[in-house]
Amino acid sequence: MVLENYRKVRGEIDDVCLKYGRKPEDVLLLPVSKTKPVEMIRELYDAGVRDFGENYVQELRSKHEELPKDIRWHMIGHLQRNKVKYIAPFVHLIHSVDTVELAATIDKEAAKCGRTIPILIEVNAGGEESKFGLTVADTPAFLGEIRSFKNIEIRGFMTSAPYVEDPETIRFVFRDLYKLSLDTTLKNNNNDLGNILSMGMSNDYHVAIEEGATIVRIGTDIFGARDYSH
Ligand SMILES: *Cc1c(COP(=O)(O)O)cnc(C)c1O
């Protein structure tokens, strides 16, 4: 069932890409497996899927321990500084960096592990008050402040749009993030890195891809609705 859902979403992504002149291989479908059992992840793993997104450090850690070590784990949820050390040795990409202090902690923990950790800057492009993330206006100065950290690699931007009935009404959120990424060169350790744009969830990924997403984070449409009641 999960694999069927994955293939259906992948097919829709490919269709949108072809329609809008984008290459399907330029859009990564990231299954978001938070709150879901490892058996569901294994079903996708056995079909060749290697990238998975999680929101909670404890859960990410225990799933990493239980599952094959070649899975590329993406941390997409809000991250507390005191928990960075638990994921620093293995995390593939942290999508949710929005303070200098958090970037500094990731840099320090990465150095301890003798590695560089790729990160995305979380931008609250929709300007929602309840959301984490920098404003678009604050982002260039923020990049300037964290650029000198040697053990993080700034790879691009992430945003979560507000949930709305009609995703057309939030197209501007994705468009603003795309514009920001065009206006920003992410030079880091003298490497000019390609910009990643992590945007689009089950409800709005079609629009996000039309506006330039390179990673879409899909939970519900692959794994079904989440149950937080127990
Ligand atoms: C849960 C979550 C997702 C997946 O959301 P769905 O609507 O279930 O596809 C994507 N991104 C973030 C940051 C999330 O927390």
The ligand as an ORCA input file, in Angstrom:
! r2SCAN-3c Opt
* xyz 0 1
  C       4.924     16.445      8.753
  C       5.693     17.313      7.857
  C       5.649     17.153      6.468
  C       4.713     16.181      5.763
  O       3.420     16.700      5.796
  P       2.180     15.986      5.022
  O       1.166     17.049      4.951
  O       1.761     14.827      5.861
  O       2.679     15.572      3.690
  C       6.465     17.963      5.693
  N       7.287     18.877      6.255
  C       7.357     19.070      7.580
  C       8.268     20.090      8.128
  C       6.557     18.301      8.421
  O       6.604     18.512      9.740
*
